[in-house]
Amino acid sequence: MTAVDPFHEAKQTLERARREYTSINSLIAATAFHPVHACDLALRALYTVATEEPFPHENFKPWYQPLRLTEGLGLTAYYSSETQEFLRKVQGYAQDAARYEGTQAYMNYTKPKAAGRAKELVNGAERFITETQSLANLSVVLETVRRNAR
């Protein structure tokens, strides 16, 4: 029997965004959220690996903000400085709101000055998922997650 990859959903969500980015060299506002969602899924997977319990969504709000979730689980210091910077930027971009026309995040994402953000989102999410998956092999990280579990 093949072992189940706990990071499968995160990787597939990112792959979906990567296919779009490769196809049109951009991400539309509705799918620009996928890399952020992939980061969120990776953290949920790490939580499940550490605690052997399903991720308690209701205990970690607001949703789809990987920086806040990383901080809430006490994991920020375990990520590279480049990934920490990516998380801070993503927090400011509010990509979860960019899916909806009329929001400030949508208007910001669709402005010409946001060109290049899709590449930043895809590459940053890939690095984040890779680092998160590596962290799942460190007992100190797993203990940190268990200690901060809610």
URWOVEN-V231914 format. One line per field, one symbol per residue. burial: 1 if it has 9 or more other ideal C-beta (glycine too) atoms within 8 Angstrom, else 0. Layout:
burial->???
This chain:
burial->000001100110110111011000001010111111111111111111111000010001000111111110111101100011011111101111111000101111100001001101110111111011101101001111110110
